[in-house]
Amino acid sequence: TVRVLFSFIRRQAQTLFDRKLENVSHFLLRLTFIR
């Protein structure tokens, strides 16, 4: 069960990281468009 929990936490962290990366890319795109 520990392994399952670990994999679940890793998946959650990965999705969170992807979301943050998406937000950052959107922000950078907006900055480049403003300039």
Backbone as CSV, one residue per row, in Angstrom:
resi,resn,N_x,N_y,N_z,CA_x,CA_y,CA_z,C_x,C_y,C_z
1,THR,0.845,-1.211,0.000,0.000,0.000,0.000,0.877,1.257,0.000
2,VAL,2.053,1.151,0.593,2.956,2.309,0.644,3.349,2.718,-0.773
3,ARG,3.613,1.721,-1.621,4.027,2.013,-2.988,2.900,2.715,-3.751
4,VAL,1.685,2.258,-3.525,0.534,2.870,-4.196,0.400,4.324,-3.755
5,LEU,0.537,4.555,-2.450,0.436,5.919,-1.925,1.534,6.794,-2.529
6,PHE,2.742,6.252,-2.617,3.864,6.998,-3.166,3.600,7.381,-4.620
7,SER,3.103,6.402,-5.391,2.821,6.673,-6.807,1.722,7.723,-6.931
8,PHE,0.717,7.646,-6.042,-0.376,8.620,-6.072,0.152,10.025,-5.778
9,ILE,1.010,10.131,-4.764,1.585,11.439,-4.409,2.424,11.970,-5.569
10,ARG,3.170,11.071,-6.207,4.015,11.492,-7.324,3.152,12.016,-8.466
11,ARG,2.028,11.336,-8.705,1.139,11.756,-9.788,0.562,13.146,-9.479
12,GLN,0.139,13.331,-8.225,-0.418,14.622,-7.821,0.624,15.730,-7.993
13,ALA,1.843,15.458,-7.555,2.909,16.451,-7.666,3.183,16.759,-9.134
14,GLN,3.170,15.736,-9.985,3.428,15.937,-11.412,2.360,16.831,-12.029
15,THR,1.080,16.576,-11.709,-0.004,17.391,-12.273,0.128,18.833,-11.775
16,LEU,0.452,18.990,-10.493,0.604,20.332,-9.932,1.745,21.055,-10.641
17,PHE,2.866,20.344,-10.842,4.022,20.941,-11.505,3.675,21.343,-12.929
18,ASP,2.946,20.458,-13.632,2.552,20.756,-15.008,1.672,22.004,-15.046
19,ARG,0.757,22.104,-14.086,-0.137,23.261,-14.054,0.662,24.542,-13.837
20,LYS,1.626,24.487,-12.910,2.459,25.658,-12.636,3.248,26.046,-13.881
21,LEU,3.794,25.031,-14.569,4.569,25.286,-15.776,3.682,25.942,-16.830
22,GLU,2.436,25.470,-16.939,1.498,26.034,-17.909,1.232,27.503,-17.586
23,ASN,1.017,27.793,-16.306,0.765,29.177,-15.891,1.968,30.060,-16.220
24,VAL,3.156,29.552,-15.952,4.367,30.331,-16.216,4.499,30.606,-17.711
25,SER,4.248,29.588,-18.539,4.366,29.771,-19.985,3.338,30.786,-20.471
26,HIS,2.120,30.718,-19.912,1.089,31.690,-20.290,1.553,33.102,-19.924
27,PHE,2.116,33.236,-18.726,2.587,34.540,-18.256,3.680,35.079,-19.185
28,LEU,4.626,34.205,-19.565,5.712,34.634,-20.443,5.164,35.042,-21.804
29,LEU,4.198,34.269,-22.317,3.590,34.608,-23.603,2.939,35.980,-23.532
30,ARG,2.237,36.236,-22.434,1.561,37.517,-22.267,2.596,38.651,-22.252
31,LEU,3.709,38.413,-21.535,4.749,39.439,-21.455,5.299,39.740,-22.847
32,THR,5.581,38.697,-23.612,6.147,38.893,-24.944,5.142,39.612,-25.840
33,PHE,3.865,39.311,-25.672,2.849,39.967,-26.493,2.730,41.446,-26.133
34,ILE,2.868,41.751,-24.821,2.769,43.146,-24.379,3.913,43.961,-24.987
35,ARG,5.097,43.382,-25.037,6.240,44.083,-25.624,6.110,44.084,-27.135
